[in-house]
Amino acid sequence: MWKVSWLLNFLITDANEQESMENFNKNGVIEAPESGFKMPLHYPKYTKDDYEKMEEWRLDLLLSDYGLLVFHDTTLHEKRAIAIETFLWPHAY
């Protein structure tokens, strides 16, 4: 009887791992299939100076990776402020 329970446990665990692996995309982002929510696996490790020197396209990519919508009329200065306020602790800036 223990062999049957072990086999069932193995199959259930293997199915769960396979399902969670399918939720990873090429960029290392976990996607929940029912909601479309995306969350990168790593928190950005930039300093305030890094954000202040970062190119606009890189800021756009970073903000979109974390699901932060930025409108087309948002200036580069505003994008940098959003990134700094979102990703840095208050004592860091």
KAQUI-V225703 format. One line per field, one symbol per residue. phi: phi as a letter, one per 20 degrees, with the letter a starting at -180 (. if undefined). psi: psi as a letter, one per 20 degrees, with the letter a starting at -180 (. if undefined). burial: 1 if it has 16 or more other ideal C-beta (glycine too) atoms within 10 Angstrom, else 0. A space follows every 10 residues. Layout:
BEGIN
phi=???
psi=???
burial=???
END
This chain:
BEGIN
phi=.fffffffff ffffffffff ffeedfemde deffdnfcbf fdefdeefff ffeffffffg fffffemefc ffefffffff fffffeddfg fec
psi=hhhghggggg ggghgggggh hhipahjkpp pohhhjppoq hqpqlqrghg hhiqqghhgg gghhhjjopp qhjprgghgg hggghgiqqh ii.
burial=0000000000 0000000000 0000000000 0000000000 0000010000 1001000010 0110000000 0001000011 0111001100 000
END
